[in-house]
Amino acid sequence: MLGALLGGGAWGGSIAQAMHEVNHRLTIYGTVKDTKGQPVADARVIISATRLGEGATAFTDRTGYYESTLHIHDTDLGEPIDVTTGDDTKRIAAQFNPQDTTTERRMEVDFGPVAAPAPGAGEPGVAQPRQIWIGAGIVVVAIVGAVTLFSRLRAKRPKGGGPSKAKKRRA
C-alpha cells in the first residue's frame, strides 16, 4: 500500500535503501542453491549484525537470488555479520572502503555447492566482497602510455645532441 501511495513500483525494494546515503548502507546479496546446485525459490535468508543491533530478512526469487540492505557506518568496518538460511550460517566481516563515499557497498554470500575458485580467488565458501579493478587497469594503461610516449620522443631526438651550430670566429 505504501508503495502505491508513493508512486507505485517506483520505490521497488526496500524503502530503507532509498533513505540512506551510500556510505550508510551495506547490501548483502547472493544465491541459495540446493545440494544439486539448483536454485531454491522462496528461501528465507536472515542477515544480522547483532552487535550493531541491525538485521534484515530477505526471500529468494525463482532464481535463488536474494538481496537486503543493512544500515551501517564507516566505523562498522570489520563488524561481524551472520547470514543464515535454513541450518546454514555464514559469518562475514563488513568489508568496504570507508574513504569511498560514492560506490555502493556490497558483499556477496552464496549458499549451496561451492564451485572451484578461480586462481587468485578467496577461500571457497568464504564470502568475499566483489572488487572492481578499474583503478588498477587505469594505472597500467597510464604506465604503458607513458612508456610508449617516452620511447617515441626519444626515438625522434637526434643522437649526439643534434647538429652543432657553427660559432663565429673573431678576427
N, CA and C atoms as a LAMMPS dump frame, in Angstrom:
ITEM: TIMESTEP
0
ITEM: NUMBER OF ATOMS
513
ITEM: BOX BOUNDS ff ff ff
-5.0000000000000000e+02 5.0000000000000000e+02
-5.0000000000000000e+02 5.0000000000000000e+02
-5.0000000000000000e+02 5.0000000000000000e+02
ITEM: ATOMS id mol type element x y z
1 1 1 N 0.826 -1.187 0
2 1 2 C 0 0 0
3 1 3 C 0.871 1.251 0
4 2 1 N 1.915 1.272 0.816
5 2 2 C 2.803 2.425 0.873
6 2 3 C 3.442 2.662 -0.485
7 3 1 N 3.849 1.577 -1.153
8 3 2 C 4.432 1.709 -2.485
9 3 3 C 3.453 2.349 -3.462
10 4 1 N 2.166 1.992 -3.363
11 4 2 C 1.156 2.571 -4.239
12 4 3 C 0.997 4.063 -3.955
13 5 1 N 1.036 4.447 -2.681
14 5 2 C 0.924 5.854 -2.308
15 5 3 C 2.121 6.663 -2.769
16 6 1 N 3.28 6.043 -2.861
17 6 2 C 4.5 6.751 -3.227
18 6 3 C 4.822 6.631 -4.706
19 7 1 N 3.87 6.296 -5.502
20 7 2 C 4.114 6.245 -6.941
21 7 3 C 4.259 4.845 -7.486
22 8 1 N 3.491 3.924 -6.979
23 8 2 C 3.505 2.56 -7.491
24 8 3 C 4.809 1.861 -7.206
25 9 1 N 5.335 1.19 -8.221
26 9 2 C 6.548 0.399 -8.056
27 9 3 C 7.82 1.231 -8.139
28 10 1 N 7.724 2.537 -8.157
29 10 2 C 8.917 3.375 -8.295
30 10 3 C 9.903 3.153 -7.166
31 11 1 N 9.407 2.817 -6.012
32 11 2 C 10.299 2.593 -4.871
33 11 3 C 10.889 1.198 -4.914
34 12 1 N 10.291 0.3 -5.659
35 12 2 C 10.843 -1.046 -5.824
36 12 3 C 11.005 -1.768 -4.517
37 13 1 N 12.243 -2.07 -4.145
38 13 2 C 12.559 -2.869 -2.968
39 13 3 C 12.413 -2.102 -1.679
40 14 1 N 13.453 -2.084 -0.93
41 14 2 C 13.442 -1.563 0.418
42 14 3 C 13.424 -0.039 0.455
43 15 1 N 12.514 0.525 1.242
44 15 2 C 12.47 1.972 1.432
45 15 3 C 13.717 2.421 2.176
46 16 1 N 14.234 1.567 3.067
47 16 2 C 15.454 1.915 3.807
48 16 3 C 16.607 2.174 2.851
49 17 1 N 16.625 1.493 1.719
50 17 2 C 17.682 1.677 0.738
51 17 3 C 17.65 3.103 0.198
52 18 1 N 16.491 3.653 0.011
53 18 2 C 16.372 4.998 -0.521
54 18 3 C 16.634 6.054 0.544
55 19 1 N 16.524 5.694 1.811
56 19 2 C 16.647 6.66 2.904
57 19 3 C 18.087 6.951 3.302
58 20 1 N 19.015 6.112 2.978
59 20 2 C 20.38 6.275 3.46
60 20 3 C 21.353 6.57 2.334
61 21 1 N 22.367 7.349 2.655
62 21 2 C 23.436 7.611 1.697
63 21 3 C 24.23 6.329 1.477
64 22 1 N 24.992 6.289 0.399
65 22 2 C 25.794 5.108 0.051
66 22 3 C 26.699 4.71 1.206
67 23 1 N 27.288 5.682 1.887
68 23 2 C 28.214 5.362 2.973
69 23 3 C 27.498 5.059 4.287
70 24 1 N 26.188 4.841 4.243
71 24 2 C 25.433 4.455 5.438
72 24 3 C 24.706 3.133 5.233
73 25 1 N 25.108 2.391 4.209
74 25 2 C 24.438 1.114 3.983
75 25 3 C 25.423 0.09 3.418
76 26 1 N 25.088 -1.159 3.664
77 26 2 C 25.846 -2.285 3.13
78 26 3 C 24.824 -3.297 2.626
79 27 1 N 24.901 -3.613 1.347
80 27 2 C 23.965 -4.56 0.758
81 27 3 C 24.602 -5.941 0.744
82 28 1 N 23.895 -6.899 1.312
83 28 2 C 24.308 -8.302 1.302
84 28 3 C 23.422 -8.988 0.259
85 29 1 N 24.042 -9.728 -0.648
86 29 2 C 23.283 -10.383 -1.708
87 29 3 C 23.927 -11.717 -2.034
88 30 1 N 23.209 -12.537 -2.765
89 30 2 C 23.778 -13.816 -3.174
90 30 3 C 22.705 -14.746 -3.677
91 31 1 N 23.069 -16.02 -3.743
92 31 2 C 22.129 -17.031 -4.212
93 31 3 C 22.077 -18.179 -3.216
94 32 1 N 20.951 -18.857 -3.219
95 32 2 C 20.765 -20.065 -2.412
96 32 3 C 20.467 -21.194 -3.391
97 33 1 N 21.298 -22.255 -3.312
98 33 2 C 21.12 -23.421 -4.186
99 33 3 C 21.046 -24.677 -3.332
100 34 1 N 20.37 -25.689 -3.862
101 34 2 C 20.289 -26.959 -3.149
102 34 3 C 21.566 -27.763 -3.381
103 35 1 N 21.618 -28.969 -2.843
104 35 2 C 22.832 -29.792 -2.939
105 35 3 C 23.192 -30.172 -4.37
106 36 1 N 22.216 -30.086 -5.279
107 36 2 C 22.482 -30.393 -6.686
108 36 3 C 22.837 -29.144 -7.5
109 37 1 N 22.898 -28.001 -6.813
110 37 2 C 23.238 -26.756 -7.499
111 37 3 C 22.066 -26.051 -8.143
112 38 1 N 20.836 -26.513 -7.829
113 38 2 C 19.635 -25.89 -8.389
114 38 3 C 19.187 -24.741 -7.483
115 39 1 N 18.693 -23.637 -8.065
116 39 2 C 18.252 -22.5 -7.251
117 39 3 C 17.077 -22.875 -6.356
118 40 1 N 17.062 -22.302 -5.153
119 40 2 C 15.972 -22.53 -4.211
120 40 3 C 15.126 -21.265 -4.159
121 41 1 N 13.877 -21.361 -4.608
122 41 2 C 12.966 -20.219 -4.587
123 41 3 C 12.329 -20.081 -3.212
124 42 1 N 12.033 -18.867 -2.817
125 42 2 C 11.337 -18.54 -1.564
126 42 3 C 12.079 -18.991 -0.314
127 43 1 N 13.399 -19.121 -0.386
128 43 2 C 14.18 -19.457 0.805
129 43 3 C 14.313 -18.197 1.665
130 44 1 N 14.148 -18.359 2.942
131 44 2 C 14.275 -17.239 3.884
132 44 3 C 15.751 -17.062 4.229
133 45 1 N 16.266 -15.843 4.088
134 45 2 C 17.649 -15.517 4.405
135 45 3 C 17.617 -14.427 5.476
136 46 1 N 18.237 -14.721 6.614
137 46 2 C 18.262 -13.774 7.728
138 46 3 C 19.673 -13.2 7.835
139 47 1 N 19.756 -11.886 7.833
140 47 2 C 21.034 -11.189 7.914
141 47 3 C 21.024 -10.419 9.225
142 48 1 N 22.036 -10.679 10.064
143 48 2 C 22.04 -9.992 11.354
144 48 3 C 23.443 -9.558 11.762
145 49 1 N 23.497 -8.312 12.202
146 49 2 C 24.706 -7.739 12.781
147 49 3 C 24.33 -7.445 14.232
148 50 1 N 24.381 -8.464 15.053
149 50 2 C 23.868 -8.399 16.417
150 50 3 C 24.484 -7.26 17.227
151 51 1 N 25.801 -7.131 17.151
152 51 2 C 26.482 -6.096 17.933
153 51 3 C 26.006 -4.701 17.547
154 52 1 N 25.623 -4.536 16.285
155 52 2 C 25.164 -3.237 15.803
156 52 3 C 23.66 -3.057 16.002
157 53 1 N 22.97 -4.134 16.352
158 53 2 C 21.521 -4.059 16.505
159 53 3 C 20.802 -3.946 15.162
160 54 1 N 21.429 -4.417 14.112
161 54 2 C 20.86 -4.352 12.771
162 54 3 C 20.494 -5.751 12.298
163 55 1 N 19.43 -5.851 11.548
164 55 2 C 19.042 -7.131 10.987
165 55 3 C 18.054 -6.942 9.862
166 56 1 N 17.958 -7.951 9.015
167 56 2 C 17.031 -7.903 7.893
168 56 3 C 16.703 -9.326 7.477
169 57 1 N 15.551 -9.48 6.842
170 57 2 C 15.142 -10.774 6.298
171 57 3 C 14.83 -10.581 4.83
172 58 1 N 15.292 -11.515 4.027
173 58 2 C 15.02 -11.484 2.593
174 58 3 C 14.544 -12.861 2.168
175 59 1 N 13.871 -12.926 1.048
176 59 2 C 13.444 -14.194 0.476
177 59 3 C 13.983 -14.267 -0.95
178 60 1 N 14.428 -15.462 -1.339
179 60 2 C 14.972 -15.626 -2.681
180 60 3 C 13.871 -15.581 -3.724
181 61 1 N 14.259 -15.157 -4.927
182 61 2 C 13.324 -15.195 -6.044
183 61 3 C 13.407 -16.572 -6.704
184 62 1 N 12.798 -16.74 -7.852
185 62 2 C 12.779 -18.059 -8.501
186 62 3 C 14.153 -18.512 -8.979
187 63 1 N 15.112 -17.567 -9.078
188 63 2 C 16.468 -17.94 -9.492
189 63 3 C 17.388 -18.189 -8.297
190 64 1 N 16.815 -18.109 -7.084
191 64 2 C 17.601 -18.311 -5.868
192 64 3 C 18.308 -17.067 -5.385
193 65 1 N 18.087 -15.925 -6.024
194 65 2 C 18.771 -14.675 -5.685
195 65 3 C 18.056 -13.953 -4.543
196 66 1 N 18.849 -13.387 -3.638
197 66 2 C 18.309 -12.549 -2.575
198 66 3 C 19.183 -11.307 -2.447
199 67 1 N 18.639 -10.294 -1.805
200 67 2 C 19.371 -9.058 -1.562
201 67 3 C 18.7 -8.305 -0.426
202 68 1 N 19.498 -7.776 0.474
203 68 2 C 18.962 -6.973 1.562
204 68 3 C 20.031 -5.982 2.015
205 69 1 N 19.567 -4.892 2.608
206 69 2 C 20.48 -3.817 2.976
207 69 3 C 20.449 -3.554 4.476
208 70 1 N 21.645 -3.393 5.036
209 70 2 C 21.79 -3.042 6.45
210 70 3 C 22.215 -1.587 6.572
211 71 1 N 21.754 -0.934 7.625
212 71 2 C 22.213 0.418 7.936
213 71 3 C 23.54 0.276 8.68
214 72 1 N 24.598 0.808 8.098
215 72 2 C 25.936 0.605 8.644
216 72 3 C 26.751 1.878 8.414
217 73 1 N 27.714 2.132 9.274
218 73 2 C 28.533 3.347 9.191
219 73 3 C 29.992 2.992 8.931
220 74 1 N 30.785 4.01 8.596
221 74 2 C 32.212 3.81 8.339
222 74 3 C 32.902 3.127 9.516
223 75 1 N 32.494 3.465 10.724
224 75 2 C 33.124 2.902 11.928
225 75 3 C 32.784 1.43 12.131
226 76 1 N 31.861 0.894 11.339
227 76 2 C 31.452 -0.503 11.466
228 76 3 C 32.268 -1.447 10.589
229 77 1 N 33.309 -0.923 9.961
230 77 2 C 34.195 -1.749 9.147
231 77 3 C 34.718 -2.918 9.974
232 78 1 N 34.611 -4.13 9.437
233 78 2 C 35.101 -5.323 10.134
234 78 3 C 34.109 -5.952 11.097
235 79 1 N 32.97 -5.335 11.293
236 79 2 C 31.974 -5.893 12.218
237 79 3 C 31.445 -7.226 11.696
238 80 1 N 31.243 -8.196 12.603
239 80 2 C 30.726 -9.497 12.161
240 80 3 C 29.254 -9.417 11.764
241 81 1 N 28.934 -10.113 10.681
242 81 2 C 27.556 -10.191 10.193
243 81 3 C 27.269 -11.657 9.92
244 82 1 N 26.167 -12.159 10.473
245 82 2 C 25.748 -13.541 10.239
246 82 3 C 24.677 -13.559 9.156
247 83 1 N 24.858 -14.45 8.18
248 83 2 C 23.877 -14.629 7.114
249 83 3 C 23.431 -16.088 7.204
250 84 1 N 22.118 -16.281 7.403
251 84 2 C 21.587 -17.618 7.67
252 84 3 C 20.442 -17.958 6.734
253 85 1 N 20.467 -19.193 6.236
254 85 2 C 19.321 -19.752 5.532
255 85 3 C 19.211 -21.203 5.972
256 86 1 N 18.026 -21.598 6.382
257 86 2 C 17.842 -22.961 6.912
258 86 3 C 18.781 -23.195 8.085
259 87 1 N 19.556 -24.286 8.033
260 87 2 C 20.508 -24.612 9.102
261 87 3 C 21.922 -24.124 8.805
262 88 1 N 22.09 -23.399 7.728
263 88 2 C 23.415 -22.964 7.284
264 88 3 C 23.631 -21.485 7.624
265 89 1 N 24.669 -21.195 8.39
266 89 2 C 25.023 -19.816 8.743
267 89 3 C 26.443 -19.539 8.301
268 90 1 N 26.63 -18.378 7.691
269 90 2 C 27.97 -17.926 7.311
270 90 3 C 28.229 -16.609 8.023
271 91 1 N 29.388 -16.515 8.634
272 91 2 C 29.783 -15.277 9.308
273 91 3 C 30.784 -14.557 8.415
274 92 1 N 30.495 -13.309 8.154
275 92 2 C 31.382 -12.475 7.355
276 92 3 C 31.743 -11.24 8.179
277 93 1 N 32.731 -10.515 7.741
278 93 2 C 33.093 -9.243 8.356
279 93 3 C 32.746 -8.148 7.359
280 94 1 N 32.144 -7.073 7.835
281 94 2 C 31.772 -5.958 6.966
282 94 3 C 33.027 -5.409 6.296
283 95 1 N 33.069 -5.482 4.972
284 95 2 C 34.234 -5.024 4.205
285 95 3 C 33.811 -3.957 3.212
286 96 1 N 34.471 -2.812 3.278
287 96 2 C 34.242 -1.715 2.349
288 96 3 C 35.345 -0.697 2.56
289 97 1 N 35.441 0.257 1.659
290 97 2 C 36.437 1.318 1.766
291 97 3 C 35.767 2.534 2.403
292 98 1 N 36.09 2.864 3.66
293 98 2 C 35.431 3.984 4.326
294 98 3 C 35.663 5.335 3.64
295 99 1 N 36.745 5.463 2.866
296 99 2 C 37.009 6.736 2.186
297 99 3 C 36.167 6.889 0.913
298 100 1 N 35.629 5.804 0.401
299 100 2 C 34.819 5.853 -0.814
300 100 3 C 33.366 6.102 -0.436
301 101 1 N 32.885 7.293 -0.733
302 101 2 C 31.508 7.645 -0.372
303 101 3 C 30.576 7.638 -1.578
304 102 1 N 31.042 7.099 -2.723
305 102 2 C 30.192 7.089 -3.907
306 102 3 C 29.867 5.692 -4.419
307 103 1 N 30.728 4.712 -4.155
308 103 2 C 30.499 3.358 -4.652
309 103 3 C 29.603 2.588 -3.695
310 104 1 N 28.626 1.879 -4.265
311 104 2 C 27.746 1.046 -3.443
312 104 3 C 28.573 0.028 -2.662
313 105 1 N 28.257 -0.147 -1.415
314 105 2 C 28.936 -1.134 -0.572
315 105 3 C 28.126 -2.423 -0.634
316 106 1 N 28.722 -3.452 -1.256
317 106 2 C 28.017 -4.708 -1.474
318 106 3 C 28.927 -5.879 -1.149
319 107 1 N 28.356 -6.919 -0.568
320 107 2 C 29.086 -8.154 -0.296
321 107 3 C 28.212 -9.33 -0.711
322 108 1 N 28.858 -10.325 -1.312
323 108 2 C 28.141 -11.499 -1.802
324 108 3 C 28.327 -12.666 -0.845
325 109 1 N 27.219 -13.311 -0.507
326 109 2 C 27.246 -14.519 0.319
327 109 3 C 26.334 -15.544 -0.361
328 110 1 N 26.949 -16.608 -0.88
329 110 2 C 26.203 -17.647 -1.573
330 110 3 C 26.088 -18.892 -0.705
331 111 1 N 24.996 -19.625 -0.898
332 111 2 C 24.764 -20.883 -0.197
333 111 3 C 24.566 -21.986 -1.228
334 112 1 N 25.048 -23.157 -0.913
335 112 2 C 24.913 -24.293 -1.799
336 112 3 C 26.274 -24.8 -2.194
337 113 1 N 26.315 -25.686 -3.187
338 113 2 C 27.598 -26.243 -3.614
339 113 3 C 28.549 -25.12 -4.033
340 114 1 N 29.79 -25.281 -3.64
341 114 2 C 30.793 -24.263 -3.944
342 114 3 C 31.559 -24.694 -5.184
343 115 1 N 31.565 -23.836 -6.177
344 115 2 C 32.336 -24.104 -7.389
345 115 3 C 33.816 -23.924 -7.066
346 116 1 N 34.657 -24.56 -7.84
347 116 2 C 36.099 -24.403 -7.645
348 116 3 C 36.45 -22.937 -7.859
349 117 1 N 37.237 -22.361 -6.953
350 117 2 C 37.557 -20.944 -7.083
351 117 3 C 38.494 -20.692 -8.264
352 118 1 N 38.352 -19.52 -8.824
353 118 2 C 39.261 -19.107 -9.891
354 118 3 C 40.632 -18.861 -9.278
355 119 1 N 41.681 -19.005 -10.05
356 119 2 C 43.016 -18.735 -9.498
357 119 3 C 43.073 -17.331 -8.927
358 120 1 N 43.602 -17.226 -7.716
359 120 2 C 43.713 -15.936 -7.049
360 120 3 C 42.465 -15.531 -6.284
361 121 1 N 41.404 -16.344 -6.334
362 121 2 C 40.177 -16.014 -5.605
363 121 3 C 40.349 -16.369 -4.134
364 122 1 N 39.419 -15.919 -3.321
365 122 2 C 39.48 -16.188 -1.886
366 122 3 C 39.199 -17.639 -1.567
367 123 1 N 39.144 -17.936 -0.276
368 123 2 C 38.868 -19.298 0.178
369 123 3 C 37.491 -19.745 -0.281
370 124 1 N 37.327 -21.01 -0.695
371 124 2 C 35.997 -21.479 -1.075
372 124 3 C 35.065 -21.459 0.13
373 125 1 N 33.836 -21.001 -0.125
374 125 2 C 32.833 -20.988 0.934
375 125 3 C 32.912 -19.784 1.845
376 126 1 N 33.873 -18.906 1.643
377 126 2 C 34.002 -17.71 2.465
378 126 3 C 33.56 -16.526 1.631
379 127 1 N 32.682 -15.723 2.173
380 127 2 C 32.172 -14.581 1.434
381 127 3 C 33.292 -13.592 1.159
382 128 1 N 33.372 -13.145 -0.054
383 128 2 C 34.376 -12.164 -0.455
384 128 3 C 33.659 -10.967 -1.061
385 129 1 N 34.086 -9.756 -0.747
386 129 2 C 33.464 -8.611 -1.407
387 129 3 C 33.871 -8.594 -2.873
388 130 1 N 32.938 -8.239 -3.715
389 130 2 C 33.282 -8.121 -5.122
390 130 3 C 34.146 -6.889 -5.285
391 131 1 N 35.23 -7.046 -6.001
392 131 2 C 36.123 -5.919 -6.19
393 131 3 C 36.244 -5.614 -7.667
394 132 1 N 36.198 -4.368 -7.964
395 132 2 C 36.339 -3.937 -9.349
396 132 3 C 37.718 -3.337 -9.482
397 133 1 N 38.47 -3.85 -10.427
398 133 2 C 39.868 -3.452 -10.566
399 133 3 C 40.053 -2.393 -11.639
400 134 1 N 39.086 -1.522 -11.796
401 134 2 C 39.186 -0.473 -12.802
402 134 3 C 40.384 0.426 -12.514
403 135 1 N 40.584 0.794 -11.265
404 135 2 C 41.708 1.657 -10.896
405 135 3 C 43.036 1.053 -11.306
406 136 1 N 43.198 -0.247 -11.066
407 136 2 C 44.447 -0.913 -11.448
408 136 3 C 44.608 -0.902 -12.961
409 137 1 N 43.532 -1.092 -13.679
410 137 2 C 43.594 -1.058 -15.14
411 137 3 C 43.989 0.317 -15.653
412 138 1 N 43.456 1.354 -15.02
413 138 2 C 43.801 2.722 -15.421
414 138 3 C 45.284 2.976 -15.181
415 139 1 N 45.796 2.518 -14.048
416 139 2 C 47.214 2.698 -13.747
417 139 3 C 48.076 1.991 -14.787
418 140 1 N 47.724 0.762 -15.133
419 140 2 C 48.5 0.015 -16.126
420 140 3 C 48.47 0.73 -17.473
421 141 1 N 47.296 1.189 -17.884
422 141 2 C 47.183 1.901 -19.158
423 141 3 C 48.021 3.177 -19.116
424 142 1 N 48.004 3.905 -18.004
425 142 2 C 48.784 5.135 -17.872
426 142 3 C 50.286 4.837 -17.969
427 143 1 N 50.744 3.781 -17.319
428 143 2 C 52.167 3.424 -17.361
429 143 3 C 52.573 3.034 -18.778
430 144 1 N 51.783 2.19 -19.424
431 144 2 C 52.095 1.772 -20.797
432 144 3 C 52.097 2.991 -21.715
433 145 1 N 51.14 3.888 -21.554
434 145 2 C 51.078 5.1 -22.361
435 145 3 C 52.296 5.979 -22.147
436 146 1 N 52.707 6.149 -20.889
437 146 2 C 53.875 6.978 -20.581
438 146 3 C 55.14 6.375 -21.177
439 147 1 N 55.315 5.069 -21.068
440 147 2 C 56.494 4.399 -21.619
441 147 3 C 56.502 4.529 -23.142
442 148 1 N 55.361 4.346 -23.773
443 148 2 C 55.26 4.477 -25.23
444 148 3 C 55.594 5.904 -25.667
445 149 1 N 55.034 6.892 -24.994
446 149 2 C 55.299 8.287 -25.324
447 149 3 C 56.785 8.607 -25.151
448 150 1 N 57.36 8.19 -24.04
449 150 2 C 58.776 8.428 -23.779
450 150 3 C 59.631 7.793 -24.866
451 151 1 N 59.312 6.571 -25.256
452 151 2 C 60.07 5.865 -26.291
453 151 3 C 59.985 6.593 -27.628
454 152 1 N 58.823 7.077 -27.987
455 152 2 C 58.646 7.785 -29.257
456 152 3 C 59.399 9.112 -29.255
457 153 1 N 59.332 9.837 -28.161
458 153 2 C 60.051 11.107 -28.067
459 153 3 C 61.551 10.879 -28.151
460 154 1 N 62.01 9.863 -27.504
461 154 2 C 63.438 9.546 -27.509
462 154 3 C 63.889 9.149 -28.908
463 155 1 N 63.046 8.428 -29.636
464 155 2 C 63.387 7.983 -30.983
465 155 3 C 63.465 9.164 -31.954
466 156 1 N 62.68 10.221 -31.738
467 156 2 C 62.683 11.381 -32.615
468 156 3 C 63.897 12.278 -32.387
469 157 1 N 64.478 12.261 -31.21
470 157 2 C 65.606 13.119 -30.88
471 157 3 C 66.852 12.618 -31.596
472 158 1 N 67.584 13.502 -32.276
473 158 2 C 68.799 13.058 -32.95
474 158 3 C 69.861 12.632 -31.95
475 159 1 N 70.649 11.671 -32.339
476 159 2 C 71.704 11.164 -31.461
477 159 3 C 72.831 12.176 -31.389
478 160 1 N 73.515 12.208 -30.285
479 160 2 C 74.652 13.102 -30.116
480 160 3 C 74.252 14.541 -29.869
481 161 1 N 73.037 14.784 -29.507
482 161 2 C 72.606 16.126 -29.15
483 161 3 C 72.254 16.989 -30.342
484 162 1 N 72.266 16.452 -31.535
485 162 2 C 71.843 17.203 -32.71
486 162 3 C 73.005 17.909 -33.382
487 163 1 N 72.729 18.528 -34.515
488 163 2 C 73.817 19.211 -35.239
489 163 3 C 74.304 20.41 -34.449
490 164 1 N 75.624 20.607 -34.49
491 164 2 C 76.169 21.744 -33.745
492 164 3 C 76.14 22.966 -34.642
493 165 1 N 75.967 24.101 -34.021
494 165 2 C 75.935 25.347 -34.772
495 165 3 C 77.36 25.867 -34.899
496 166 1 N 77.652 26.399 -36.051
497 166 2 C 78.98 26.966 -36.258
498 166 3 C 79.118 28.229 -35.443
499 167 1 N 80.232 28.36 -34.746
500 167 2 C 80.466 29.548 -33.934
501 167 3 C 81.201 30.584 -34.773
502 168 1 N 80.87 31.827 -34.571
503 168 2 C 81.541 32.892 -35.287
504 168 3 C 82.947 33.05 -34.723
505 169 1 N 83.902 33.237 -35.6
506 169 2 C 85.273 33.471 -35.178
507 169 3 C 85.553 34.958 -35.162
508 170 1 N 86.289 35.324 -34.153
509 170 2 C 86.695 36.719 -34.102
510 170 3 C 88.018 36.862 -34.82
511 171 1 N 88.116 37.851 -35.622
512 171 2 C 89.356 38.029 -36.375
513 171 3 C 90.263 39.051 -35.736
